[in-house]
Amino acid sequence: MTTITTTEELAKFCEAAKAEAYVTLDTEFLRERTYYSKLCLIQMALPPASTAKIAGGQAVLVDPMVKGLSLEPLYDLFRHKATVKVFHAARQDLEIFFHDAGIFPEPLFDTQVAAMVCGFGEQVGYETLVRKIVKADLDKSSRFTDWSRRPLSDAQKAYALADVTHLRQIYEHLSAQLKKSGRESWLAEEIGVLEDPETYITRPEDAWQRVRTRSNSPRFLAILRELARFRETYAQERDVPRSRVYKDDAMIELASTKPADEGDLGKSRLLLREARRGEIAAGILAAVKAGQEARDLPEPEKTEPGRPGNPALADLLRVLLKAKSDETGVASKLIASAADLDAIASGARDVPALSGWRAEVFGADALRLAGGQIALSAEGGMVRVVPIG
C-alpha cells in the first residue's frame, strides 16, 4: 500500500493515468469543525488491465496533508479529457476541488448516479454496488475514523483503497449497461449539474431560503434573511460550521423574539452561550435591526410547502411516477421529487421533472395527465396510461 507524499511522485502517477481510458478516485475528509471540508486523503487506481510501470502499483494513496505536496499534477489530470475520472457519490469530492482550485474533473462519471439510472434504486451506496456487482464484502471497521490523524494504520489504508479498487469493476459494468440501454445522455445531464459551479456556491443573501419555517410573515422572513446572511458570512470568513454560530432553531427563535440588546439575547432558550456576547451577539442585533427596517421584504410562498394546489392530482402524479419508475428501472427520486409533483399539481411548469430526459420518461405524460388527456388504469399489478378522447 503505497502513499504518495511528494509532488514528483504524484506527477508520475498522474502521467501514467493520462495514458488510460479511466482512473478511479475518492477522498477522505473532515467537516465537523470547519465550514469547508478539510481534505485528508486521496485514493486513486488505474484500470486492472493497465500495463503502466510505476512505483506503488495500480492503486495508491495521496497524502495532501504533507507539507510541500502540490495537487497541481492531479488538477492537470482533471483537465486531461482523454481519461474519464470515476467517482462514487462525487458531489462532496467535487466541492472540495472546486473550492480549492476552481476546477472540476472532465470527463466525469459518477457511479451512484449511473446506478440510479440503471435501476439499482435510490441513492444506492457503494457497499451495495460492491456486493451486487463485484460480489464482495467491504470491511466497515474504519468507516468513522479520523482521517486527519497520522500515521494511518494498515487497516485504514486498506479500507481507503477498497473505495477505488472495487470501483473499477463497478464503473466498467455500469458504463456497459448505460451504453446498451442508450441512456448515456441521461447520465450526462446529471453530470452537468454536478459540474455547475452554482451547485457549490452558497451566497449569504440566499442562505435563508434553506431554513425551514412555518411562518410566511414578510417581516419575519426579512429578519430571518438578515440573520441567515450574517451567520453564513461569519461562518465562511472564519471557516467554522454554521451550527457553531447558531443553529436553525435558535435563528427562528431570534426572528420571532426580535432581541434589541444583549439582555434580550440572554433570555434565549436556544442560543449558544458564546453567541450571547461579543462579535456574534453584535452581528445578531445588527441583523435583527436590519430586518426590522428592511423595505425589500421577501415574498412568502404562494402555497405552503407540502400542500399542493390540487392534492388529488398530486396523488395521481405519484402513481404515474411509480409506474414510470417500474417501467424504466430508474429510481423514482431521480426522475422527480415530491416537491416537483406538488409544483406540477399547483400549475408550475418550470420544474426539473418536465425537462431533458425526465420529460421523455415522465414529464410529458405528467402534463397530459394534468391536462386531462390521459387517465391511469390498473390491470393486475400494473398501472397503465390510457388516452382519453
LUMDRENRO-646396 format. One record per residue (C-alpha): residue in three letters; y, z, x. Coordinates in steps of 0.1 Angstrom, whole numbers. Layout:
<atoms>
+------+-------+-------+-------+
! type ! north !    up !  east !
+------+-------+-------+-------+
!  ALA !     Y !     Z !     X !
...
+------+-------+-------+-------+
</atoms>
This chain:
<atoms>
+------+-------+-------+-------+
! type ! north !    up !  east !
+------+-------+-------+-------+
!  MET !     0 !     0 !     0 !
!  THR !    30 !   -13 !    19 !
!  THR !    65 !     0 !    13 !
!  ILE !    94 !   -23 !    24 !
!  THR !   122 !    -3 !    39 !
!  THR !   143 !   -29 !    58 !
!  THR !   163 !   -59 !    47 !
!  GLU !   144 !   -81 !    71 !
!  GLU !   110 !   -72 !    56 !
!  LEU !   124 !   -78 !    21 !
!  ALA !   137 !  -112 !    31 !
!  LYS !   103 !  -122 !    44 !
!  PHE !    85 !  -113 !    12 !
!  CYS !   112 !  -129 !   -10 !
!  GLU !   110 !  -161 !    11 !
!  ALA !    72 !  -161 !     5 !
!  ALA !    78 !  -156 !   -32 !
!  LYS !   100 !  -187 !   -33 !
!  ALA !    70 !  -209 !   -25 !
!  GLU !    51 !  -195 !   -55 !
!  ALA !    52 !  -205 !   -92 !
!  TYR !    60 !  -170 !  -102 !
!  VAL !    64 !  -134 !   -90 !
!  THR !    59 !  -102 !  -110 !
!  LEU !    84 !   -74 !  -108 !
!  ASP !    90 !   -39 !  -121 !
!  THR !   113 !   -10 !  -113 !
!  GLU !   112 !    28 !  -115 !
!  PHE !   145 !    45 !  -122 !
!  LEU !   161 !    78 !  -134 !
!  ARG !   188 !    81 !  -160 !
!  GLU !   186 !   117 !  -172 !
!  ARG !   215 !   129 !  -151 !
!  THR !   237 !    97 !  -149 !
!  TYR !   253 !    72 !  -172 !
!  TYR !   240 !    42 !  -152 !
!  SER !   203 !    41 !  -142 !
!  LYS !   196 !    51 !  -107 !
!  LEU !   172 !    26 !   -91 !
!  CYS !   144 !    44 !   -72 !
!  LEU !   117 !    18 !   -66 !
!  ILE !   110 !   -19 !   -70 !
!  GLN !    75 !   -33 !   -72 !
!  MET !    67 !   -70 !   -65 !
!  ALA !    35 !   -91 !   -65 !
!  LEU !    27 !  -127 !   -57 !
!  PRO !     0 !  -146 !   -77 !
!  PRO !   -36 !  -138 !   -69 !
!  ALA !   -41 !  -173 !   -56 !
!  SER !   -12 !  -171 !   -31 !
!  THR !   -21 !  -181 !     4 !
!  ALA !    11 !  -166 !    19 !
!  LYS !     5 !  -148 !    52 !
!  ILE !    29 !  -119 !    51 !
!  ALA !    26 !   -83 !    63 !
!  GLY !    18 !   -60 !    34 !
!  GLY !    -2 !   -85 !    14 !
!  GLN !     5 !   -99 !   -20 !
!  ALA !    18 !   -67 !   -36 !
!  VAL !    45 !   -44 !   -22 !
!  LEU !    68 !   -16 !   -30 !
!  VAL !   105 !   -18 !   -21 !
!  ASP !   124 !    14 !   -15 !
!  PRO !   161 !     8 !   -25 !
!  MET !   169 !    44 !   -16 !
!  VAL !   166 !    38 !    21 !
!  LYS !   200 !    37 !    38 !
!  GLY !   210 !     3 !    50 !
!  LEU !   185 !   -17 !    29 !
!  SER !   203 !   -46 !    11 !
!  LEU !   189 !   -61 !   -21 !
!  GLU !   206 !   -94 !   -14 !
!  PRO !   173 !  -111 !    -5 !
!  LEU !   159 !  -101 !   -39 !
!  TYR !   190 !  -114 !   -56 !
!  ASP !   187 !  -147 !   -37 !
!  LEU !   151 !  -149 !   -51 !
!  PHE !   166 !  -143 !   -86 !
!  ARG !   188 !  -173 !   -81 !
!  HIS !   158 !  -195 !   -70 !
!  LYS !   150 !  -213 !  -102 !
!  ALA !   117 !  -228 !   -90 !
!  THR !   100 !  -194 !   -92 !
!  VAL !    95 !  -176 !  -125 !
!  LYS !   104 !  -139 !  -124 !
!  VAL !    80 !  -120 !  -146 !
!  PHE !    88 !   -85 !  -161 !
!  HIS !    74 !   -64 !  -189 !
!  ALA !   100 !   -50 !  -213 !
!  ALA !   127 !   -63 !  -190 !
!  ARG !   158 !   -50 !  -207 !
!  GLN !   163 !   -18 !  -187 !
!  ASP !   154 !   -35 !  -155 !
!  LEU !   179 !   -63 !  -161 !
!  GLU !   206 !   -38 !  -170 !
!  ILE !   202 !   -22 !  -135 !
!  PHE !   206 !   -55 !  -117 !
!  PHE !   234 !   -67 !  -139 !
!  HIS !   255 !   -35 !  -133 !
!  ASP !   246 !   -35 !   -96 !
!  ALA !   252 !   -72 !   -88 !
!  GLY !   262 !   -90 !  -119 !
!  ILE !   231 !  -111 !  -117 !
!  PHE !   200 !  -120 !  -139 !
!  PRO !   167 !  -134 !  -126 !
!  GLU !   163 !  -171 !  -135 !
!  PRO !   140 !  -182 !  -149 !
!  LEU !   128 !  -150 !  -166 !
!  PHE !    96 !  -143 !  -185 !
!  ASP !    92 !  -110 !  -205 !
!  THR !    56 !  -103 !  -213 !
!  GLN !    65 !   -78 !  -240 !
!  VAL !    85 !  -104 !  -260 !
!  ALA !    59 !  -131 !  -253 !
!  ALA !    31 !  -108 !  -266 !
!  MET !    51 !  -102 !  -298 !
!  VAL !    54 !  -140 !  -303 !
!  CYS !    17 !  -144 !  -295 !
!  GLY !     5 !  -119 !  -322 !
!  PHE !    -1 !   -87 !  -302 !
!  GLY !    21 !   -66 !  -325 !
!  GLU !    55 !   -49 !  -324 !
!  GLN !    69 !   -35 !  -291 !
!  VAL !    35 !   -38 !  -275 !
!  GLY !    31 !   -16 !  -245 !
!  TYR !    20 !   -26 !  -210 !
!  GLU !   -10 !    -3 !  -212 !
!  THR !   -22 !   -21 !  -244 !
!  LEU !   -19 !   -55 !  -228 !
!  VAL !   -38 !   -44 !  -197 !
!  ARG !   -66 !   -31 !  -219 !
!  LYS !   -67 !   -62 !  -242 !
!  ILE !   -62 !   -89 !  -216 !
!  VAL !   -72 !   -75 !  -183 !
!  LYS !  -100 !   -53 !  -197 !
!  ALA !   -89 !   -24 !  -175 !
!  ASP !   -75 !    11 !  -179 !
!  LEU !   -44 !    25 !  -163 !
!  ASP !   -40 !    58 !  -146 !
!  LYS !   -13 !    77 !  -165 !
!  SER !   -11 !   107 !  -142 !
!  SER !    22 !    96 !  -126 !
!  ARG !    39 !    84 !  -158 !
!  PHE !    65 !   111 !  -159 !
!  THR !    71 !   115 !  -121 !
!  ASP !   105 !   120 !  -105 !
!  TRP !   108 !    86 !   -87 !
!  SER !   138 !    98 !   -67 !
!  ARG !   119 !   123 !   -46 !
!  ARG !   105 !   114 !   -13 !
!  PRO !    79 !   110 !     1 !
!  LEU !    60 !    92 !   -27 !
!  SER !    23 !   102 !   -29 !
!  ASP !    -5 !    76 !   -27 !
!  ALA !   -12 !    82 !   -64 !
!  GLN !    24 !    74 !   -73 !
!  LYS !    23 !    43 !   -52 !
!  ALA !    -9 !    31 !   -68 !
!  TYR !     5 !    38 !  -103 !
!  ALA !    36 !    18 !   -95 !
!  LEU !    18 !   -12 !   -80 !
!  ALA !    -5 !   -14 !  -111 !
!  ASP !    26 !   -23 !  -131 !
!  VAL !    28 !   -56 !  -112 !
!  THR !    -7 !   -64 !  -102 !
!  HIS !   -22 !   -64 !  -137 !
!  LEU !    10 !   -82 !  -149 !
!  ARG !    -1 !  -114 !  -131 !
!  GLN !   -31 !  -119 !  -153 !
!  ILE !   -12 !  -109 !  -184 !
!  TYR !    15 !  -135 !  -176 !
!  GLU !   -10 !  -163 !  -170 !
!  HIS !   -28 !  -155 !  -202 !
!  LEU !     4 !  -153 !  -224 !
!  SER !    20 !  -183 !  -207 !
!  ALA !   -10 !  -205 !  -215 !
!  GLN !   -11 !  -192 !  -251 !
!  LEU !    26 !  -200 !  -256 !
!  LYS !    21 !  -235 !  -243 !
!  LYS !    -9 !  -240 !  -265 !
!  SER !     9 !  -228 !  -296 !
!  GLY !    41 !  -247 !  -289 !
!  ARG !    62 !  -216 !  -291 !
!  GLU !    77 !  -217 !  -256 !
!  SER !   111 !  -224 !  -271 !
!  TRP !   108 !  -193 !  -293 !
!  LEU !   105 !  -171 !  -262 !
!  ALA !   134 !  -190 !  -246 !
!  GLU !   157 !  -179 !  -274 !
!  GLU !   147 !  -143 !  -269 !
!  ILE !   152 !  -145 !  -232 !
!  GLY !   187 !  -159 !  -238 !
!  VAL !   196 !  -126 !  -255 !
!  LEU !   182 !  -106 !  -225 !
!  GLU !   203 !  -127 !  -201 !
!  ASP !   235 !  -124 !  -221 !
!  PRO !   259 !  -100 !  -203 !
!  GLU !   271 !   -88 !  -237 !
!  THR !   237 !   -72 !  -242 !
!  TYR !   245 !   -47 !  -214 !
!  ILE !   282 !   -41 !  -219 !
!  THR !   294 !   -11 !  -239 !
!  ARG !   331 !   -12 !  -245 !
!  PRO !   347 !    22 !  -251 !
!  GLU !   367 !     9 !  -281 !
!  ASP !   335 !    -2 !  -298 !
!  ALA !   313 !    28 !  -290 !
!  TRP !   320 !    45 !  -324 !
!  GLN !   300 !    18 !  -341 !
!  ARG !   268 !    32 !  -326 !
!  VAL !   274 !    66 !  -341 !
!  ARG !   256 !    72 !  -374 !
!  THR !   277 !    89 !  -400 !
!  ARG !   276 !    92 !  -438 !
!  SER !   314 !    92 !  -442 !
!  ASN !   333 !    59 !  -448 !
!  SER !   367 !    75 !  -449 !
!  PRO !   390 !    52 !  -428 !
!  ARG !   409 !    82 !  -414 !
!  PHE !   377 !   100 !  -404 !
!  LEU !   364 !    68 !  -388 !
!  ALA !   397 !    64 !  -369 !
!  ILE !   393 !    99 !  -354 !
!  LEU !   356 !    92 !  -346 !
!  ARG !   366 !    59 !  -329 !
!  GLU !   390 !    77 !  -306 !
!  LEU !   366 !   105 !  -298 !
!  ALA !   338 !    79 !  -290 !
!  ARG !   363 !    59 !  -269 !
!  PHE !   372 !    90 !  -248 !
!  ARG !   336 !   100 !  -244 !
!  GLU !   325 !    66 !  -233 !
!  THR !   353 !    62 !  -208 !
!  TYR !   348 !    97 !  -194 !
!  ALA !   310 !    91 !  -190 !
!  GLN !   314 !    57 !  -174 !
!  GLU !   341 !    67 !  -149 !
!  ARG !   321 !    98 !  -138 !
!  ASP !   286 !    83 !  -142 !
!  VAL !   274 !   111 !  -164 !
!  PRO !   253 !   109 !  -196 !
!  ARG !   272 !   108 !  -229 !
!  SER !   254 !   139 !  -240 !
!  ARG !   269 !   158 !  -211 !
!  VAL !   303 !   152 !  -225 !
!  TYR !   294 !   159 !  -261 !
!  LYS !   266 !   148 !  -284 !
!  ASP !   270 !   127 !  -316 !
!  ASP !   266 !   156 !  -340 !
!  ALA !   294 !   175 !  -322 !
!  MET !   316 !   144 !  -323 !
!  ILE !   311 !   141 !  -361 !
!  GLU !   319 !   178 !  -365 !
!  LEU !   351 !   173 !  -344 !
!  ALA !   361 !   143 !  -365 !
!  SER !   357 !   164 !  -396 !
!  THR !   374 !   196 !  -385 !
!  LYS !   403 !   179 !  -366 !
!  PRO !   409 !   206 !  -339 !
!  ALA !   446 !   210 !  -329 !
!  ASP !   442 !   233 !  -299 !
!  GLU !   416 !   249 !  -276 !
!  GLY !   414 !   278 !  -300 !
!  ASP !   401 !   254 !  -327 !
!  LEU !   376 !   240 !  -302 !
!  GLY !   363 !   275 !  -296 !
!  LYS !   352 !   276 !  -332 !
!  SER !   330 !   246 !  -330 !
!  ARG !   293 !   253 !  -336 !
!  LEU !   280 !   222 !  -318 !
!  LEU !   304 !   216 !  -289 !
!  LEU !   291 !   224 !  -254 !
!  ARG !   308 !   254 !  -237 !
!  GLU !   322 !   234 !  -208 !
!  ALA !   338 !   209 !  -233 !
!  ARG !   360 !   236 !  -248 !
!  ARG !   383 !   237 !  -219 !
!  GLY !   396 !   215 !  -190 !
!  GLU !   396 !   177 !  -189 !
!  ILE !   371 !   172 !  -218 !
!  ALA !   390 !   196 !  -241 !
!  ALA !   422 !   178 !  -233 !
!  GLY !   406 !   145 !  -240 !
!  ILE !   392 !   157 !  -273 !
!  LEU !   425 !   170 !  -285 !
!  ALA !   443 !   138 !  -275 !
!  ALA !   417 !   117 !  -292 !
!  VAL !   419 !   136 !  -325 !
!  LYS !   457 !   133 !  -324 !
!  ALA !   455 !    96 !  -317 !
!  GLY !   430 !    91 !  -346 !
!  GLN !   452 !   110 !  -370 !
!  GLU !   482 !    90 !  -361 !
!  ALA !   465 !    56 !  -359 !
!  ARG !   477 !    28 !  -382 !
!  ASP !   449 !     4 !  -375 !
!  LEU !   423 !    22 !  -395 !
!  PRO !   386 !     9 !  -393 !
!  GLU !   374 !    -8 !  -424 !
!  PRO !   344 !    10 !  -440 !
!  GLU !   312 !    -8 !  -446 !
!  LYS !   312 !   -26 !  -479 !
!  THR !   277 !   -13 !  -487 !
!  GLU !   262 !    20 !  -474 !
!  PRO !   237 !    13 !  -446 !
!  GLY !   202 !    11 !  -461 !
!  ARG !   214 !     4 !  -496 !
!  PRO !   213 !   -34 !  -502 !
!  GLY !   233 !   -51 !  -529 !
!  ASN !   201 !   -63 !  -546 !
!  PRO !   172 !   -38 !  -540 !
!  ALA !   147 !   -59 !  -559 !
!  LEU !   154 !   -90 !  -538 !
!  ALA !   152 !   -69 !  -506 !
!  ASP !   118 !   -57 !  -516 !
!  LEU !   107 !   -93 !  -523 !
!  LEU !   120 !  -103 !  -488 !
!  ARG !    99 !   -76 !  -473 !
!  VAL !    68 !   -90 !  -490 !
!  LEU !    77 !  -125 !  -478 !
!  LEU !    83 !  -112 !  -442 !
!  LYS !    49 !   -96 !  -442 !
!  ALA !    33 !  -128 !  -454 !
!  LYS !    50 !  -149 !  -428 !
!  SER !    41 !  -124 !  -401 !
!  ASP !     5 !  -125 !  -410 !
!  GLU !     5 !  -163 !  -413 !
!  THR !    21 !  -169 !  -379 !
!  GLY !     7 !  -139 !  -360 !
!  VAL !    43 !  -130 !  -349 !
!  ALA !    54 !   -93 !  -351 !
!  SER !    75 !   -89 !  -382 !
!  LYS !   100 !   -68 !  -363 !
!  LEU !   107 !   -97 !  -340 !
!  ILE !   112 !  -120 !  -369 !
!  ALA !   136 !   -99 !  -390 !
!  SER !   148 !   -63 !  -390 !
!  ALA !   152 !   -41 !  -421 !
!  ALA !   189 !   -45 !  -417 !
!  ASP !   185 !   -83 !  -417 !
!  LEU !   166 !   -82 !  -450 !
!  ASP !   192 !   -59 !  -467 !
!  ALA !   220 !   -81 !  -454 !
!  ILE !   204 !  -112 !  -469 !
!  ALA !   198 !   -94 !  -502 !
!  SER !   235 !   -85 !  -502 !
!  GLY !   246 !  -121 !  -497 !
!  ALA !   252 !  -122 !  -460 !
!  ARG !   243 !  -154 !  -442 !
!  ASP !   254 !  -146 !  -406 !
!  VAL !   221 !  -129 !  -399 !
!  PRO !   198 !  -134 !  -369 !
!  ALA !   168 !  -140 !  -391 !
!  LEU !   184 !  -171 !  -406 !
!  SER !   189 !  -190 !  -373 !
!  GLY !   169 !  -205 !  -345 !
!  TRP !   131 !  -203 !  -346 !
!  ARG !   133 !  -174 !  -371 !
!  ALA !   148 !  -198 !  -397 !
!  GLU !   118 !  -220 !  -392 !
!  VAL !    93 !  -192 !  -396 !
!  PHE !   111 !  -171 !  -422 !
!  GLY !   148 !  -177 !  -428 !
!  ALA !   146 !  -210 !  -447 !
!  ASP !   121 !  -196 !  -472 !
!  ALA !   141 !  -163 !  -474 !
!  LEU !   172 !  -183 !  -485 !
!  ARG !   151 !  -203 !  -510 !
!  LEU !   137 !  -170 !  -524 !
!  ALA !   172 !  -156 !  -527 !
!  GLY !   184 !  -188 !  -544 !
!  GLY !   156 !  -187 !  -570 !
!  GLN !   140 !  -219 !  -556 !
!  ILE !   106 !  -203 !  -548 !
!  ALA !    85 !  -174 !  -561 !
!  LEU !    58 !  -153 !  -545 !
!  SER !    22 !  -153 !  -558 !
!  ALA !    -6 !  -130 !  -549 !
!  GLU !   -40 !  -147 !  -545 !
!  GLY !   -68 !  -123 !  -534 !
!  GLY !   -55 !  -107 !  -503 !
!  MET !   -29 !  -134 !  -496 !
!  VAL !     7 !  -139 !  -506 !
!  ARG !    17 !  -175 !  -512 !
!  VAL !    50 !  -193 !  -516 !
!  VAL !    53 !  -211 !  -550 !
!  PRO !    80 !  -237 !  -556 !
!  ILE !   100 !  -234 !  -588 !
!  GLY !   110 !  -264 !  -608 !
+------+-------+-------+-------+
</atoms>
